[in-house]
Amino acid sequence: MFRWKLHGNGRSVEPGAVVAPKERLSWPITIGIGAQHVIAMFGATFLVPLLTGFPPSTTLLFSGIGTLLFLLITQNRVPSYLGSSFAFIAPIIAATQAHNMGVALGGVLITGLLLAAVGFAVQFIGTRWISVLMPPVVMGSIVALIGFNLAPTAYDNFQQSTPTALVTLFAVILCTALFRGILGRVSVLLGVIVGYVFAAIRGEVDFTAFHEATWFGLPEFHAPEFDLSVLPMFLPVVFVLIAENVGHVTSVAQMTGKNLDHMIGRTLASDGLATAVSATFGGSPTTTYGENIGVMSATRVYSTAAYWVAGLAAIALAMSPKIGALIFSIPAGVLGGVTFVLYGLIGIVGIRMWVEAKVDFAKAKNQMTAGVALVVGIANVTWDFDGVIFNGIALGSIAALVIYHLMNQVGRLTGTEPREPLTATAPVQTSSPEDR
């Protein structure tokens, strides 16, 4: 398993060729590519703990551990990095505000285990049932409403320092427009750096915790707590993770020219188990990262050896409390500016799913499915049913599923809707650094 065949002369990739997952270049080059993967995932991975209040060093530690677990379970056949998942931000914030961090971790842990169970089921029965349960209009609606549901949170941070937020926002936009390649893929990180410097000049950054922290030490750990009342807020995230994971595997398969459908069960299970392990100790939930797929696309190197390097490097960086303290010193204004971009683009990912799948919005069932679900999610309609809280994400997801399948069945029974072929539709690739 830990033997990679040397690709060519180990120093270059011929035009039109790719370095396969079970191949590698020379170790110095492989280490360099692994470092690129660390840089690519760094900005987005740290934004999740910043927004949710989870410890950043713990998140980085289990991001690295989760990546190594993923590589082990997939037997080094699927190159991928597991960074922090943006799909969990809304339910984590809601659970933390209503209860505490421990309850939010409990929700993440159960969601991870459920995703792992889905992965094991897919390994035995295939993926066709996913496209039947969640056709593109439903999947896109759920992804979109998760992003748009977070808009008030972004605005709250934005208002705390409007000048800093505006500078950060425009820095992200300009970096995205000006740069290509690896710099373009870390435009969010570059925007945060620009905003951070501006905030420091304005005296908005408190360096006290950074100065007091040690250079080396273990991250802080937190234990999960379990409260079933928060589960309705977390369960819809499973649909997003399935779409994201399958989309990434499909993208890698297309770029390497190898069919990886038989690995989807393993990748889903790996992602779920990595999330559960991270939540057990206080880390953020994980997901496969489009940023790193972008690095592979640019370098044409799909070697899993580079991901072992990236995972080990992340674990090493996590052993510095001072780095975690520096990340946590980023002020609210900077977060407000960057989340205006990130949350909006999460919503756009859902809309991209509609476009890529050519969803026909001339059909009433598609109009109703998307329209009602989005309004419920954006308005954050909340229903407290005997202590069990259903927020906008949960209710919007339920609305999308119920409305689509109800109208579909009524249409078939009355003959007003032609029967559609139940063909599997792979979710769209999410490959930009703002997709989660």
Summary of the structure (lengths in Angstrom):
residues: 436
radius of gyration: 21.2
end to end distance: 30.7
largest distance: 70.7
contacts: 1680
relative contact order: 0.22
helix: 69%
strand: 4%
